[in-house]
Amino acid sequence: MEFPSWFQRAIQRRLEYVAAQIERNPELSKYHAEEKKAFEAIFSGIDITQSPEFMAWEDKHHMKRAGENEHLYLQGMRDGVQLAVALLFDPLAAFDKDA
């Protein structure tokens, strides 16, 4: 089953909006700051990818991405449940609001 193009565009816009919110999420700002600090340490004269600084940055980068992905997943689940409930209880009203 293929979704209508308007529905696909709506989902894409929602994904972009939620991703932007996650980038500014205060809970994740600690990870952003740690990753940035670790990444900057890489370029303080060290040019070896196997350096401890690179490995520290890589760990922090993965932690940040994991946190972002977790938030994105949870928001997607919430949105999906809200959409399902709206369609189950009043499918026509859900579409009339977007028109």
Short mmCIF file of the C-alpha atoms (twelve columns), coordinates in Angstrom:
data_MODEL
# 
_entry.id   MODEL 
# 
loop_
_atom_site.group_PDB 
_atom_site.id 
_atom_site.type_symbol 
_atom_site.label_atom_id 
_atom_site.label_alt_id 
_atom_site.label_comp_id 
_atom_site.label_asym_id 
_atom_site.label_seq_id 
_atom_site.Cartn_x 
_atom_site.Cartn_y 
_atom_site.Cartn_z 
_atom_site.pdbx_PDB_model_num 
ATOM 1  C CA . MET A 1  0.000   0.000  0.000  1 
ATOM 2  C CA . GLU A 2  1.410   3.361  -0.999 1 
ATOM 3  C CA . PHE A 3  0.512   6.487  0.930  1 
ATOM 4  C CA . PRO A 4  -0.742  9.550  -0.972 1 
ATOM 5  C CA . SER A 5  1.933   12.130 -1.788 1 
ATOM 6  C CA . TRP A 6  0.302   14.754 0.472  1 
ATOM 7  C CA . PHE A 7  0.557   12.321 3.382  1 
ATOM 8  C CA . GLN A 8  4.199   11.542 2.616  1 
ATOM 9  C CA . ARG A 9  4.997   15.278 2.483  1 
ATOM 10 C CA . ALA A 10 3.195   15.832 5.802  1 
ATOM 11 C CA . ILE A 11 5.195   13.025 7.442  1 
ATOM 12 C CA . GLN A 12 8.460   14.427 6.002  1 
ATOM 13 C CA . ARG A 13 7.672   17.922 7.309  1 
ATOM 14 C CA . ARG A 14 6.864   16.479 10.729 1 
ATOM 15 C CA . LEU A 15 10.122  14.521 10.742 1 
ATOM 16 C CA . GLU A 16 12.108  17.645 9.859  1 
ATOM 17 C CA . TYR A 17 10.314  19.663 12.555 1 
ATOM 18 C CA . VAL A 18 10.903  17.033 15.254 1 
ATOM 19 C CA . ALA A 19 14.553  16.598 14.211 1 
ATOM 20 C CA . ALA A 20 15.090  20.362 14.529 1 
ATOM 21 C CA . GLN A 21 13.512  20.312 17.996 1 
ATOM 22 C CA . ILE A 22 15.769  17.452 19.041 1 
ATOM 23 C CA . GLU A 23 18.844  19.392 17.900 1 
ATOM 24 C CA . ARG A 24 17.849  22.130 20.385 1 
ATOM 25 C CA . ASN A 25 16.710  19.788 23.170 1 
ATOM 26 C CA . PRO A 26 18.184  20.915 26.529 1 
ATOM 27 C CA . GLU A 27 18.495  17.301 27.699 1 
ATOM 28 C CA . LEU A 28 20.853  16.613 24.810 1 
ATOM 29 C CA . SER A 29 22.845  19.862 25.067 1 
ATOM 30 C CA . LYS A 30 25.299  18.157 27.434 1 
ATOM 31 C CA . TYR A 31 26.098  15.606 24.736 1 
ATOM 32 C CA . HIS A 32 26.424  18.319 22.097 1 
ATOM 33 C CA . ALA A 33 28.865  20.254 24.275 1 
ATOM 34 C CA . GLU A 34 30.930  17.167 25.121 1 
ATOM 35 C CA . GLU A 35 31.096  16.112 21.494 1 
ATOM 36 C CA . LYS A 36 32.133  19.575 20.358 1 
ATOM 37 C CA . LYS A 37 34.870  19.789 22.992 1 
ATOM 38 C CA . ALA A 38 36.204  16.335 22.107 1 
ATOM 39 C CA . PHE A 39 36.131  17.127 18.374 1 
ATOM 40 C CA . GLU A 40 38.034  20.393 18.892 1 
ATOM 41 C CA . ALA A 41 40.699  18.505 20.841 1 
ATOM 42 C CA . ILE A 42 41.378  16.410 17.739 1 
ATOM 43 C CA . PHE A 43 42.558  19.410 15.770 1 
ATOM 44 C CA . SER A 44 44.860  20.840 18.410 1 
ATOM 45 C CA . GLY A 45 47.885  19.637 16.458 1 
ATOM 46 C CA . ILE A 46 47.081  15.928 16.433 1 
ATOM 47 C CA . ASP A 47 46.465  14.486 12.971 1 
ATOM 48 C CA . ILE A 48 46.208  10.777 13.771 1 
ATOM 49 C CA . THR A 49 42.791  9.105  13.603 1 
ATOM 50 C CA . GLN A 50 43.817  6.460  16.127 1 
ATOM 51 C CA . SER A 51 44.604  9.071  18.764 1 
ATOM 52 C CA . PRO A 52 42.832  8.981  22.136 1 
ATOM 53 C CA . GLU A 53 41.274  12.372 21.324 1 
ATOM 54 C CA . PHE A 54 39.685  11.021 18.155 1 
ATOM 55 C CA . MET A 55 38.372  7.969  19.985 1 
ATOM 56 C CA . ALA A 56 36.926  10.198 22.732 1 
ATOM 57 C CA . TRP A 57 35.213  12.377 20.144 1 
ATOM 58 C CA . GLU A 58 33.870  9.336  18.329 1 
ATOM 59 C CA . ASP A 59 32.391  7.946  21.564 1 
ATOM 60 C CA . LYS A 60 30.726  11.265 22.370 1 
ATOM 61 C CA . HIS A 61 29.445  11.597 18.809 1 
ATOM 62 C CA . HIS A 62 27.816  8.169  19.015 1 
ATOM 63 C CA . MET A 63 26.259  9.000  22.394 1 
ATOM 64 C CA . LYS A 64 24.820  12.222 20.966 1 
ATOM 65 C CA . ARG A 65 23.405  10.459 17.913 1 
ATOM 66 C CA . ALA A 66 21.935  7.683  20.069 1 
ATOM 67 C CA . GLY A 67 20.159  10.266 22.240 1 
ATOM 68 C CA . GLU A 68 18.824  12.087 19.187 1 
ATOM 69 C CA . ASN A 69 17.621  8.848  17.621 1 
ATOM 70 C CA . GLU A 70 15.907  7.805  20.845 1 
ATOM 71 C CA . HIS A 71 14.029  11.104 21.057 1 
ATOM 72 C CA . LEU A 72 13.124  10.918 17.376 1 
ATOM 73 C CA . TYR A 73 11.817  7.369  17.758 1 
ATOM 74 C CA . LEU A 74 9.735   8.212  20.824 1 
ATOM 75 C CA . GLN A 75 8.235   11.281 19.160 1 
ATOM 76 C CA . GLY A 76 7.405   9.173  16.102 1 
ATOM 77 C CA . MET A 77 5.633   6.667  18.310 1 
ATOM 78 C CA . ARG A 78 3.627   9.440  19.991 1 
ATOM 79 C CA . ASP A 79 2.699   10.955 16.630 1 
ATOM 80 C CA . GLY A 80 1.690   7.545  15.268 1 
ATOM 81 C CA . VAL A 81 -0.547  6.822  18.229 1 
ATOM 82 C CA . GLN A 82 -2.171  10.247 17.990 1 
ATOM 83 C CA . LEU A 83 -2.782  9.734  14.276 1 
ATOM 84 C CA . ALA A 84 -4.232  6.257  14.818 1 
ATOM 85 C CA . VAL A 85 -6.542  7.458  17.599 1 
ATOM 86 C CA . ALA A 86 -7.707  10.420 15.522 1 
ATOM 87 C CA . LEU A 87 -8.448  8.174  12.549 1 
ATOM 88 C CA . LEU A 88 -10.207 5.542  14.653 1 
ATOM 89 C CA . PHE A 89 -12.556 7.940  16.392 1 
ATOM 90 C CA . ASP A 90 -13.287 10.423 13.605 1 
ATOM 91 C CA . PRO A 91 -11.461 9.700  10.338 1 
ATOM 92 C CA . LEU A 92 -13.201 12.448 8.353  1 
ATOM 93 C CA . ALA A 93 -12.578 15.163 10.934 1 
ATOM 94 C CA . ALA A 94 -8.859  14.349 10.961 1 
ATOM 95 C CA . PHE A 95 -8.629  15.078 7.227  1 
ATOM 96 C CA . ASP A 96 -10.976 18.092 7.262  1 
ATOM 97 C CA . LYS A 97 -8.650  19.996 9.637  1 
ATOM 98 C CA . ASP A 98 -5.758  19.872 7.140  1 
ATOM 99 C CA . ALA A 99 -7.796  21.109 4.200  1 
# 
